[in-house]
Amino acid sequence: PVCYKPDSVNFTTNCAPEVYEVYPTSGPVNGGTVLTIVGNYLGNVNDSISIDIGGVRCINLKVQTPYTTLTCVLVKNNATQTTGISVTVNANSYSDLNSIYFTFK
């Protein structure tokens, strides 16, 4: 399928996102850690994007490099270890519920 669909000035992503790397891998339980997510089809400024790391929301999402690099800020969490990641871009989603991407310390 065509993964980048013209939408006026910018393109919107039309394929399922892929996640290759998340860093840093740990941060404080009170939240505030800025995460960088690297992958493909991660969206552009006109896309609707959401990120969840092991049930913990990532807010203040910013597209750093269109389609390949995003940053977001993790909110406060009570658990020390989170398993899994879910990334949704325009109703297309990537989910890996078995890997540990981030640990709260």
trRosetta pair geometry for C-beta under 8 A, 3 or more apart (Angstrom, degrees):
i j d omega theta_ij theta_ji phi_ij phi_ji
1 14 6.5 -117 136 118 119 110
1 15 6.3 163 80 -88 111 94
2 5 6.3 100 114 -78 110 75
2 14 6.3 29 98 67 70 140
3 13 6.4 -15 167 -153 81 69
3 14 5.5 -171 -154 60 33 80
3 15 3.8 -31 -124 -13 98 125
3 41 5.8 -93 -171 -102 126 112
4 11 4.1 11 -178 171 103 141
4 12 7.3 149 -156 69 56 32
4 13 6.5 -32 -100 -103 63 50
4 14 6.8 -167 -75 15 13 96
4 67 7.4 -42 -87 -88 115 139
5 11 6.4 137 63 -164 34 80
5 12 5.2 -29 64 63 93 85
5 13 7.8 126 18 -137 85 2
5 14 4.7 75 -20 -38 113 131
6 11 5.9 -52 -96 -106 40 74
7 10 6.1 -18 70 81 91 67
7 11 6.4 111 19 -142 86 24
7 12 4.4 43 -10 -15 141 107
7 46 5.6 -169 93 122 135 157
8 46 8.0 163 49 -104 102 158
10 44 5.4 -168 166 132 128 140
10 45 6.2 -124 -111 54 176 95
10 46 4.9 165 77 -7 128 126
10 66 7.9 -149 -159 -124 115 142
11 44 6.0 100 75 5 71 158
11 46 7.9 175 84 45 26 125
11 66 7.8 95 57 173 101 137
12 43 7.9 -11 -156 -142 61 72
12 44 6.6 -127 -108 46 41 111
12 46 5.4 -86 -84 97 93 112
12 47 5.4 141 -146 -81 81 83
12 90 6.2 99 168 -70 111 152
13 17 7.4 45 146 -75 151 83
13 41 5.1 129 -161 -165 128 75
13 42 7.4 -168 -71 68 166 17
13 43 5.0 -100 7 -97 137 51
13 44 6.5 151 -30 1 94 86
13 47 5.3 13 23 -98 99 145
13 67 6.4 149 -85 -110 118 87
13 89 5.0 -9 82 143 134 133
13 90 5.9 176 76 15 80 128
13 92 7.1 -114 124 45 100 134
14 90 6.9 -54 -98 92 45 147
14 92 7.2 116 180 -30 28 145
15 41 4.5 -90 81 -126 99 150
15 92 6.2 145 132 175 20 166
16 41 6.5 75 91 105 32 149
16 92 4.5 -138 -92 172 51 108
16 93 6.5 -27 -140 64 92 26
16 94 5.8 122 167 -67 93 79
17 39 6.1 70 174 110 90 139
17 40 7.2 166 -158 86 56 50
17 41 4.8 -153 -105 98 49 91
17 42 5.2 76 -138 -95 117 52
17 43 7.2 -31 -87 -26 121 87
17 87 4.7 -82 87 109 147 120
17 88 7.6 -158 12 -113 127 12
17 89 4.9 108 -47 4 116 122
17 92 6.5 134 -12 110 73 100
17 93 7.1 -27 31 -151 98 26
17 94 4.3 -96 82 -12 85 122
18 39 4.6 -171 96 -179 63 111
18 40 4.4 9 50 50 113 90
18 41 6.1 77 8 37 81 101
18 42 7.9 -88 52 -56 54 81
18 94 6.1 163 -94 -102 27 147
19 22 6.8 7 180 -48 120 98
19 37 6.1 -56 -130 -169 102 104
19 38 7.6 97 -158 75 60 45
19 39 4.3 -71 -106 -73 33 142
19 42 7.9 89 -88 -90 68 110
19 85 6.0 -58 57 102 174 143
19 87 5.9 139 -56 0 117 141
19 94 5.7 158 -11 124 96 147
19 96 6.9 -118 57 5 124 126
20 38 5.3 -59 65 105 99 88
20 39 4.8 160 1 -100 81 65
20 40 7.4 65 -26 -12 113 82
21 36 7.9 -3 112 108 95 92
21 37 7.5 163 88 -155 55 41
21 38 4.3 4 56 51 98 112
21 39 7.4 -174 28 -59 60 71
22 25 7.2 104 101 -95 86 66
22 35 6.1 -10 -169 -172 94 114
22 36 7.2 163 -152 82 45 54
22 37 5.4 -7 -104 -105 80 71
22 38 7.6 -159 -70 22 38 73
22 53 7.4 141 -170 -110 156 124
22 85 6.7 -172 -51 -85 151 153
22 101 4.5 28 59 -170 149 111
22 102 6.6 -80 128 -52 131 94
23 35 7.3 151 82 -154 27 67
23 36 5.5 -15 64 57 77 99
23 38 8.0 7 14 -2 96 109
24 27 6.2 115 79 -54 118 97
24 33 6.7 -100 52 -170 106 122
24 35 7.4 -110 36 -112 57 63
24 102 7.9 85 100 -122 63 91
25 101 7.1 -134 -132 166 75 42
25 102 6.0 -159 -165 -110 44 50
25 103 6.5 25 145 17 79 90
26 102 6.6 152 -90 -164 37 64
26 103 4.5 -23 -104 68 95 87
26 104 7.2 166 -156 -92 74 13
26 105 5.3 44 173 -18 117 116
27 31 7.9 46 121 -141 120 22
27 32 7.5 -152 163 75 129 68
27 33 3.1 3 -170 -76 173 144
27 74 6.6 138 73 48 141 139
27 102 7.1 -24 19 -168 96 110
27 104 6.6 -37 76 -118 62 57
27 105 6.9 -179 97 27 12 90
28 31 7.1 -62 92 18 86 18
28 32 6.7 0 61 50 112 103
28 33 6.8 164 34 -49 69 102
28 104 6.9 15 148 -160 20 81
28 105 6.4 -61 -97 70 41 72
29 76 6.8 46 148 -157 64 72
29 77 5.8 -112 -155 71 72 70
29 78 6.9 58 -171 -114 122 24
29 80 7.2 -52 -84 -100 115 60
29 104 4.4 80 -90 169 70 124
29 105 7.1 -140 -34 70 81 24
30 76 5.3 -27 -159 -111 39 98
31 73 7.2 71 168 155 97 89
31 74 5.2 -144 -141 110 78 75
31 75 4.6 -30 -121 180 147 24
31 76 4.0 -84 -17 -61 118 49
31 77 6.7 116 -68 -5 88 75
32 73 6.3 -20 -141 -169 29 109
32 74 7.2 -38 32 68 22 75
33 73 7.0 152 75 -152 38 61
33 74 4.8 4 56 32 93 115
33 102 7.8 158 94 -156 150 132
34 71 5.7 6 179 -176 98 114
34 72 7.4 167 -151 85 59 25
34 73 5.6 -33 -95 -94 62 74
35 51 7.8 -152 82 131 135 149
35 53 7.1 169 -77 -44 170 147
35 58 6.0 -64 40 -133 131 134
35 71 6.6 163 83 -152 49 60
35 72 5.5 -16 56 62 97 76
35 73 7.4 168 12 -96 79 21
35 74 6.1 77 -24 -38 115 99
35 102 7.1 -55 -103 -84 129 139
36 64 7.3 -12 -135 0 97 154
36 69 6.6 -13 -170 -164 97 96
36 70 7.3 157 -155 83 50 46
36 71 5.3 -27 -97 -96 65 82
37 42 6.6 165 110 -136 108 144
37 51 6.6 -154 -29 -121 156 147
37 69 7.2 157 81 -151 54 46
37 70 4.7 -9 56 60 102 96
37 71 7.5 176 15 -86 74 31
37 72 7.3 10 -5 12 114 103
37 87 6.9 155 170 -93 156 138
38 68 6.5 8 -155 163 69 77
38 69 5.4 -8 -105 -102 72 79
39 42 5.2 117 68 -57 98 115
39 68 6.7 -164 74 -150 37 52
39 87 7.6 154 41 59 157 169
39 94 7.6 -124 169 30 164 174
40 67 6.7 4 -159 158 51 91
40 68 6.2 -3 -99 -105 49 75
41 67 6.1 -14 -93 -158 23 89
41 89 6.6 -173 146 59 81 153
41 92 7.4 -59 150 106 126 139
42 49 7.3 48 168 -129 69 134
42 63 7.6 157 112 -123 99 89
42 67 5.8 121 42 -174 71 29
42 68 6.1 137 25 -90 118 8
42 69 7.0 133 65 -10 151 11
42 70 5.2 -137 156 -25 132 113
42 87 6.9 -47 -128 169 83 143
42 89 6.5 179 -165 -65 29 144
43 47 3.6 -134 -152 75 105 150
43 48 8.0 -125 -133 58 140 26
43 49 4.5 -139 37 -75 171 123
43 63 6.3 -119 104 -94 87 119
43 66 7.7 -102 115 -155 40 63
43 67 6.7 168 45 -95 16 45
43 70 7.1 39 54 -74 103 126
43 89 4.2 -154 -63 -132 108 124
43 90 7.3 156 -107 -13 104 94
44 47 5.3 104 48 -8 58 108
44 63 5.8 73 -146 -141 33 167
44 66 4.5 19 -107 -142 93 104
44 67 6.3 -9 -60 -49 87 74
45 63 5.4 -119 -65 31 64 139
45 66 7.5 -59 -14 -100 78 99
47 63 7.9 99 42 -69 106 136
47 89 5.3 -1 167 -163 135 93
47 90 5.4 -81 -151 -40 93 101
48 88 7.7 -29 116 121 86 95
48 89 7.1 143 78 -158 56 42
48 90 5.5 113 45 -81 88 52
48 91 7.7 37 75 -27 121 67
49 61 5.5 -159 94 150 114 157
49 63 7.7 134 2 -66 159 95
49 70 6.9 -155 161 -119 153 150
49 87 7.5 -16 -164 -171 88 85
49 88 7.0 161 -151 87 41 60
49 89 5.2 -1 -103 -103 80 75
50 61 7.6 -121 -107 -42 34 154
50 86 7.9 -7 110 114 92 94
50 87 7.4 172 87 -151 52 42
50 88 4.8 4 52 52 93 104
51 57 7.7 107 87 -164 63 51
51 58 4.0 -30 91 53 109 126
51 61 6.5 140 8 -96 112 121
51 70 7.1 172 -49 113 143 143
51 72 5.4 173 52 22 138 163
51 85 7.4 -22 -164 -168 86 94
51 86 7.3 158 -154 85 41 59
51 87 5.3 -1 -106 -106 78 76
51 88 7.9 -159 -69 24 40 67
52 55 6.5 21 174 -96 109 14
52 56 6.8 145 -164 65 65 38
52 57 6.1 -34 -108 -99 75 48
52 58 6.8 -153 -84 6 26 88
52 85 7.1 154 85 -159 58 47
52 86 4.4 0 56 54 105 103
52 87 7.9 -160 28 -68 66 41
53 56 5.1 -31 70 62 81 96
53 58 6.0 72 -8 -45 102 113
53 74 6.6 -47 40 -108 133 113
53 82 5.2 67 138 128 86 150
53 84 7.5 158 -166 94 42 58
53 85 5.4 -12 -113 -107 64 80
53 101 5.7 -115 -146 80 106 124
53 102 5.1 24 166 25 141 132
54 79 7.5 -117 133 85 126 140
54 81 7.5 -127 -161 138 167 53
54 82 2.5 177 47 -176 153 93
54 83 5.1 101 -111 42 111 34
54 84 5.1 124 -88 54 62 79
54 85 7.3 -27 -33 -71 62 51
54 100 7.9 20 -67 -131 134 60
54 101 7.2 -166 -28 42 102 97
54 102 6.9 -138 9 56 122 95
55 79 7.9 59 69 23 122 143
55 82 6.8 -149 38 -139 80 103
55 84 7.7 63 -22 70 72 115
56 74 5.8 26 136 -157 124 100
56 75 6.3 -161 -177 56 89 82
56 77 4.7 -37 -106 -81 131 133
56 79 8.0 -134 -55 49 117 108
56 82 5.7 -72 6 -105 119 148
56 102 7.8 -95 55 81 135 135
57 74 7.7 144 91 -146 47 52
57 75 5.2 23 69 11 91 125
58 61 6.8 82 119 -77 94 91
58 72 3.7 75 155 118 109 135
58 73 6.6 148 -165 64 68 30
58 74 5.5 -36 -105 -87 76 58
58 75 7.6 -149 -93 -7 28 79
59 72 6.3 142 60 -174 20 98
59 73 5.4 -39 68 66 76 89
59 75 6.1 63 -4 -53 115 100
60 72 6.0 145 75 -149 65 61
60 73 4.6 24 46 14 120 111
61 70 6.1 -15 -162 -175 93 117
61 71 7.4 159 -149 86 46 47
61 72 4.5 -14 -94 -94 66 106
62 70 6.8 152 79 -160 46 66
62 71 5.0 -10 58 59 97 91
62 72 7.2 172 17 -75 66 56
63 66 5.8 37 165 -93 128 54
63 69 7.6 105 -170 86 55 61
63 70 5.9 -40 -106 -104 49 77
64 69 4.2 -59 69 112 110 107
64 70 6.4 175 7 -107 90 18
64 71 5.6 73 -44 -13 118 99
65 68 4.8 -33 100 65 111 98
65 69 4.0 55 33 33 98 109
74 77 7.2 -45 163 -16 112 118
74 102 7.2 -178 -84 161 153 162
77 82 7.2 -29 173 -63 165 119
77 104 5.4 -146 78 -63 115 156
79 82 6.4 115 96 -71 123 71
79 104 6.5 116 96 32 57 131
80 103 6.5 11 155 -170 74 83
80 104 5.1 -129 -142 70 40 88
80 105 7.1 62 -152 -89 93 38
81 100 6.3 -39 -172 -134 104 122
81 103 5.2 -19 -109 -121 69 84
81 104 7.2 -130 -60 28 26 77
82 100 7.1 128 82 -145 53 73
82 101 6.9 -47 96 55 102 82
82 102 5.2 4 53 72 119 88
82 103 7.1 -163 23 -92 75 37
82 104 7.0 77 -20 -17 99 95
83 97 6.7 53 130 175 93 57
83 98 6.9 -26 175 -155 110 17
83 99 7.1 159 -160 83 73 24
83 100 5.5 -49 -105 -88 68 69
84 95 7.2 3 -169 -173 107 78
84 96 6.0 -173 -139 100 64 56
84 97 3.9 0 -108 -131 129 47
84 98 6.8 68 -82 -3 83 24
84 99 6.9 112 -88 54 38 59
84 101 7.3 -64 91 2 13 110
85 94 7.6 -3 109 111 96 96
85 95 7.3 -170 92 -141 54 44
85 96 5.5 15 47 53 85 91
85 99 7.3 -31 4 72 98 101
85 101 5.0 47 -51 -16 117 157
86 93 6.5 -7 -170 -170 88 116
86 94 7.2 167 -151 86 42 57
86 95 4.8 4 -109 -107 82 87
86 97 7.9 21 -61 -75 93 81
87 93 6.7 160 85 -152 48 65
87 94 4.7 2 55 53 97 102
87 95 7.8 -166 27 -70 59 50
88 91 6.8 8 -176 -104 106 17
88 92 7.0 152 -156 75 61 39
88 93 4.4 -24 -100 -97 79 94
88 94 7.8 -161 -73 25 41 62
89 92 5.4 -26 70 63 77 93
89 93 7.6 158 21 -87 59 44
96 99 5.1 -1 139 22 121 109
96 101 8.0 107 83 -48 115 118
100 103 6.7 27 171 -59 118 91
